[in-house]
């Protein structure tokens, strides 16, 4: 059902926004998620990367900035730092899209995982450089591992749950309806 509307001009950003709010809502719930102290994977970052690889023209950068800045405030992170790193990662992946239209999901997984790990390490380096308290590196390493491991599940959800396919080479029409 969703695949029929996913390429329309307003439906895709609305769907992305609703999933972003759902992810933030779950992260803000005072529930015990497994062992105490284990980090929750950054599902919003994984969803954004998967969406950008499949339909970059349907996800405006302004929407990404607004949602990640809201997440920074709600999750008590330094406002704007993680948002800026996500924007850099998204723009890097958008620049690689033209070359990677026909790649396998394993190569996509490796490339995206590398970008996600680089963003998390750069975030930690910047926080350390500005003497902001950071969690132990073991928790950051677990976060990187959880993000890398959960990304294939996000790919499956985006592809089969939402019907979001990669746009073909040269197809930049954001108003196309399947």
LUMTI-524657 format. One record per residue (C-alpha): residue number from 1; residue in three letters; x, y, z. Coordinates in steps of 0.02 Angstrom, whole numbers, plus 32768, in hexadecimal, padded with zeros to 4 digits. Example, Ala and Ser with C-alpha at 12.3 -4.5 7.8 and 13.67 -1.06 7.14 Angstrom:
<recs>
<rec seq="1" type="Ala" u="8267" v="7F1F" w="8186"/>
<rec seq="2" type="Ser" u="82AC" v="7FCB" w="8165"/>
</recs>
This chain:
<recs>
<rec seq="1" type="Unk" u="8000" v="8000" w="8000"/>
<rec seq="2" type="Unk" u="8088" v="807B" w="8030"/>
<rec seq="3" type="Unk" u="80EE" v="8058" w="7F93"/>
<rec seq="4" type="Unk" u="8065" v="80A8" w="7F29"/>
<rec seq="5" type="Unk" u="807C" v="8151" w="7F7E"/>
<rec seq="6" type="Unk" u="8130" v="814A" w="7FB8"/>
<rec seq="7" type="Unk" u="8171" v="81AE" w="7F23"/>
<rec seq="8" type="Unk" u="80EF" v="8238" w="7F2C"/>
<rec seq="9" type="Unk" u="812D" v="82E4" w="7F5D"/>
<rec seq="10" type="Unk" u="80E1" v="82F1" w="800B"/>
<rec seq="11" type="Unk" u="80C3" v="823E" w="8043"/>
<rec seq="12" type="Unk" u="8179" v="8207" w="8054"/>
<rec seq="13" type="Unk" u="81AF" v="8297" w="80C6"/>
<rec seq="14" type="Unk" u="8111" v="8281" w="812D"/>
<rec seq="15" type="Unk" u="8132" v="81C7" w="8140"/>
<rec seq="16" type="Unk" u="81E8" v="81E6" w="816E"/>
<rec seq="17" type="Unk" u="81B3" v="8269" w="81EE"/>
<rec seq="18" type="Unk" u="8134" v="81F4" w="823D"/>
<rec seq="19" type="Unk" u="81B6" v="8169" w="824E"/>
<rec seq="20" type="Unk" u="8232" v="81E6" w="8296"/>
<rec seq="21" type="Unk" u="81B3" v="821B" w="831A"/>
<rec seq="22" type="Unk" u="818E" v="8164" w="8340"/>
<rec seq="23" type="Unk" u="8247" v="813F" w="8358"/>
<rec seq="24" type="Unk" u="825D" v="81D7" w="83C7"/>
<rec seq="25" type="Unk" u="81C3" v="81A8" w="842B"/>
<rec seq="26" type="Unk" u="8206" v="80F9" w="844B"/>
<rec seq="27" type="Unk" u="82B1" v="813E" w="847C"/>
<rec seq="28" type="Unk" u="8261" v="81B5" w="84F9"/>
<rec seq="29" type="Unk" u="81F5" v="812F" w="854C"/>
<rec seq="30" type="Unk" u="8235" v="8100" w="85FA"/>
<rec seq="31" type="Unk" u="8240" v="8049" w="85CD"/>
<rec seq="32" type="Unk" u="82CC" v="7FD1" w="85F3"/>
<rec seq="33" type="Unk" u="8316" v="7F9D" w="854B"/>
<rec seq="34" type="Unk" u="837D" v="7F06" w="8577"/>
<rec seq="35" type="Unk" u="8411" v="7F13" w="85EC"/>
<rec seq="36" type="Unk" u="8429" v="7FB6" w="8647"/>
<rec seq="37" type="Unk" u="84A6" v="8026" w="85F2"/>
<rec seq="38" type="Unk" u="849F" v="7FDA" w="8544"/>
<rec seq="39" type="Unk" u="8487" v="805D" w="84BE"/>
<rec seq="40" type="Unk" u="83EC" v="805E" w="8451"/>
<rec seq="41" type="Unk" u="841A" v="8059" w="8397"/>
<rec seq="42" type="Unk" u="8401" v="80FE" w="833E"/>
<rec seq="43" type="Unk" u="836D" v="80C4" w="82D5"/>
<rec seq="44" type="Unk" u="834B" v="8174" w="8297"/>
<rec seq="45" type="Unk" u="83FA" v="8180" w="824E"/>
<rec seq="46" type="Unk" u="83EA" v="80D1" w="8200"/>
<rec seq="47" type="Unk" u="833F" v="80FA" w="81B7"/>
<rec seq="48" type="Unk" u="837F" v="819E" w="8171"/>
<rec seq="49" type="Unk" u="8414" v="814B" w="811E"/>
<rec seq="50" type="Unk" u="83A9" v="80C0" w="80D3"/>
<rec seq="51" type="Unk" u="832A" v="813F" w="8094"/>
<rec seq="52" type="Unk" u="83AF" v="81B0" w="8049"/>
<rec seq="53" type="Unk" u="83FC" v="8120" w="7FEA"/>
<rec seq="54" type="Unk" u="8355" v="80E9" w="7FA3"/>
<rec seq="55" type="Unk" u="82F9" v="818D" w="7F82"/>
<rec seq="56" type="Unk" u="836A" v="8224" w="7FA2"/>
<rec seq="57" type="Unk" u="82F8" v="8299" w="7F41"/>
<rec seq="58" type="Unk" u="8266" v="8273" w="7FB6"/>
<rec seq="59" type="Unk" u="82BE" v="82A3" w="8057"/>
<rec seq="60" type="Unk" u="82E1" v="835E" w="8064"/>
<rec seq="61" type="Unk" u="837C" v="838F" w="80C3"/>
<rec seq="62" type="Unk" u="831A" v="8411" w="8126"/>
<rec seq="63" type="Unk" u="82A9" v="838A" w="816B"/>
<rec seq="64" type="Unk" u="8340" v="8323" w="81A0"/>
<rec seq="65" type="Unk" u="838B" v="83BB" w="81F7"/>
<rec seq="66" type="Unk" u="82E9" v="83E3" w="8254"/>
<rec seq="67" type="Unk" u="82CC" v="8331" w="828E"/>
<rec seq="68" type="Unk" u="837F" v="8312" w="82C7"/>
<rec seq="69" type="Unk" u="8386" v="83BA" w="831E"/>
<rec seq="70" type="Unk" u="82E4" v="838D" w="8378"/>
<rec seq="71" type="Unk" u="8333" v="82E6" w="83A5"/>
<rec seq="72" type="Unk" u="83CC" v="8340" w="83E9"/>
<rec seq="73" type="Unk" u="835F" v="83A7" w="845D"/>
<rec seq="74" type="Unk" u="82EF" v="8317" w="8492"/>
<rec seq="75" type="Unk" u="837E" v="829B" w="84AF"/>
<rec seq="76" type="Unk" u="83E8" v="831E" w="850A"/>
<rec seq="77" type="Unk" u="8478" v="831D" w="8490"/>
<rec seq="78" type="Unk" u="84DD" v="83B8" w="8467"/>
<rec seq="79" type="Unk" u="8469" v="8415" w="83F0"/>
<rec seq="80" type="Unk" u="84A1" v="8414" w="833D"/>
<rec seq="81" type="Unk" u="853E" v="83A9" w="8346"/>
<rec seq="82" type="Unk" u="84EE" v="8302" w="831C"/>
<rec seq="83" type="Unk" u="847A" v="835B" w="82A2"/>
<rec seq="84" type="Unk" u="850F" v="83A4" w="8245"/>
<rec seq="85" type="Unk" u="8566" v="82FB" w="823E"/>
<rec seq="86" type="Unk" u="84C8" v="82A8" w="81FC"/>
<rec seq="87" type="Unk" u="84B7" v="832F" w="8177"/>
<rec seq="88" type="Unk" u="856C" v="8312" w="8142"/>
<rec seq="89" type="Unk" u="854E" v="8256" w="813C"/>
<rec seq="90" type="Unk" u="84AC" v="826B" w="80D9"/>
<rec seq="91" type="Unk" u="84FD" v="82E0" w="805B"/>
<rec seq="92" type="Unk" u="8590" v="8269" w="8049"/>
<rec seq="93" type="Unk" u="8519" v="81D9" w="8027"/>
<rec seq="94" type="Unk" u="84B5" v="8244" w="7FAC"/>
<rec seq="95" type="Unk" u="8556" v="826A" w="7F4D"/>
<rec seq="96" type="Unk" u="857A" v="81AF" w="7F45"/>
<rec seq="97" type="Unk" u="84CA" v="8181" w="7F0A"/>
<rec seq="98" type="Unk" u="84ED" v="819F" w="7E51"/>
<rec seq="99" type="Unk" u="857D" v="8124" w="7E57"/>
<rec seq="100" type="Unk" u="8523" v="80A5" w="7EC3"/>
<rec seq="101" type="Unk" u="847A" v="808C" w="7E6F"/>
<rec seq="102" type="Unk" u="849D" v="7FD8" w="7E40"/>
<rec seq="103" type="Unk" u="8502" v="7F9C" w="7ED4"/>
<rec seq="104" type="Unk" u="84D8" v="7F06" w="7F3F"/>
<rec seq="105" type="Unk" u="8491" v="7F1C" w="7FED"/>
<rec seq="106" type="Unk" u="8534" v="7EDA" w="8038"/>
<rec seq="107" type="Unk" u="8597" v="7F68" w="7FEB"/>
<rec seq="108" type="Unk" u="850F" v="7FE1" w="8022"/>
<rec seq="109" type="Unk" u="8517" v="7F9A" w="80D2"/>
<rec seq="110" type="Unk" u="85D4" v="7FAB" w="80D7"/>
<rec seq="111" type="Unk" u="85D4" v="805C" w="8093"/>
<rec seq="112" type="Unk" u="8549" v="8097" w="8105"/>
<rec seq="113" type="Unk" u="8596" v="8041" w="819B"/>
<rec seq="114" type="Unk" u="863A" v="8097" w="8179"/>
<rec seq="115" type="Unk" u="85E4" v="8141" w="816E"/>
<rec seq="116" type="Unk" u="8581" v="8120" w="820E"/>
<rec seq="117" type="Unk" u="861C" v="80E9" w="826E"/>
<rec seq="118" type="Unk" u="867D" v="8180" w="822E"/>
<rec seq="119" type="Unk" u="85F0" v="81F5" w="8266"/>
<rec seq="120" type="Unk" u="85E9" v="81A7" w="8314"/>
<rec seq="121" type="Unk" u="86A7" v="81AF" w="8328"/>
<rec seq="122" type="Unk" u="86AC" v="8263" w="82EA"/>
<rec seq="123" type="Unk" u="8620" v="828F" w="8364"/>
<rec seq="124" type="Unk" u="8684" v="8244" w="83F2"/>
<rec seq="125" type="Unk" u="8724" v="829A" w="83BB"/>
<rec seq="126" type="Unk" u="86CE" v="8344" w="83B3"/>
<rec seq="127" type="Unk" u="867B" v="832C" w="845C"/>
<rec seq="128" type="Unk" u="8722" v="82FA" w="84A7"/>
<rec seq="129" type="Unk" u="877A" v="838D" w="8456"/>
<rec seq="130" type="Unk" u="86FD" v="8407" w="84A3"/>
<rec seq="131" type="Unk" u="8707" v="83AF" w="854C"/>
<rec seq="132" type="Unk" u="8653" v="8375" w="854D"/>
<rec seq="133" type="Unk" u="8633" v="82DB" w="85B6"/>
<rec seq="134" type="Unk" u="8626" v="8240" w="854A"/>
<rec seq="135" type="Unk" u="85EF" v="818F" w="8572"/>
<rec seq="136" type="Unk" u="8676" v="810A" w="857E"/>
<rec seq="137" type="Unk" u="86BF" v="80D6" w="84D8"/>
<rec seq="138" type="Unk" u="867D" v="8025" w="84F1"/>
<rec seq="139" type="Unk" u="85CB" v="8069" w="84E9"/>
<rec seq="140" type="Unk" u="85F5" v="80CB" w="844B"/>
<rec seq="141" type="Unk" u="863F" v="802D" w="83FF"/>
<rec seq="142" type="Unk" u="85A0" v="7FCE" w="842B"/>
<rec seq="143" type="Unk" u="8538" v="8059" w="83DC"/>
<rec seq="144" type="Unk" u="859E" v="804A" w="833D"/>
<rec seq="145" type="Unk" u="858B" v="7F8D" w="833E"/>
<rec seq="146" type="Unk" u="84CF" v="7F96" w="835F"/>
<rec seq="147" type="Unk" u="84B8" v="8015" w="82D2"/>
<rec seq="148" type="Unk" u="851A" v="7FA8" w="8259"/>
<rec seq="149" type="Unk" u="84B8" v="7F0C" w="828B"/>
<rec seq="150" type="Unk" u="840C" v="7F5E" w="8287"/>
<rec seq="151" type="Unk" u="8427" v="7FB3" w="81DE"/>
<rec seq="152" type="Unk" u="83FC" v="7F17" w="8175"/>
<rec seq="153" type="Unk" u="8358" v="7F09" w="81D5"/>
<rec seq="154" type="Unk" u="8334" v="7FBF" w="81AF"/>
<rec seq="155" type="Unk" u="835A" v="7F9D" w="80F7"/>
<rec seq="156" type="Unk" u="82DE" v="7F0D" w="80F8"/>
<rec seq="157" type="Unk" u="825A" v="7F78" w="814C"/>
<rec seq="158" type="Unk" u="8273" v="8009" w="80D4"/>
<rec seq="159" type="Unk" u="8275" v="7F99" w="803B"/>
<rec seq="160" type="Unk" u="81EB" v="7F1E" w="8063"/>
<rec seq="161" type="Unk" u="8188" v="7F75" w="80EC"/>
<rec seq="162" type="Unk" u="8181" v="8020" w="809B"/>
<rec seq="163" type="Unk" u="819E" v="7FEC" w="7FE7"/>
<rec seq="164" type="Unk" u="822A" v="806A" w="7FD3"/>
<rec seq="165" type="Unk" u="8296" v="8035" w="7F41"/>
<rec seq="166" type="Unk" u="8331" v="8085" w="7EFC"/>
<rec seq="167" type="Unk" u="8308" v="8102" w="7E76"/>
<rec seq="168" type="Unk" u="8353" v="80D7" w="7DCE"/>
<rec seq="169" type="Unk" u="83EA" v="8131" w="7D88"/>
<rec seq="170" type="Unk" u="83B4" v="81D6" w="7D3D"/>
<rec seq="171" type="Unk" u="8309" v="81D0" w="7D92"/>
<rec seq="172" type="Unk" u="8301" v="826C" w="7DFD"/>
<rec seq="173" type="Unk" u="8247" v="828B" w="7DF8"/>
<rec seq="174" type="Unk" u="8207" v="829E" w="7EA9"/>
<rec seq="175" type="Unk" u="8154" v="82AF" w="7E6C"/>
<rec seq="176" type="Unk" u="814A" v="8206" w="7E16"/>
<rec seq="177" type="Unk" u="80C2" v="8191" w="7E54"/>
<rec seq="178" type="Unk" u="80D7" v="80D7" w="7E38"/>
</recs>
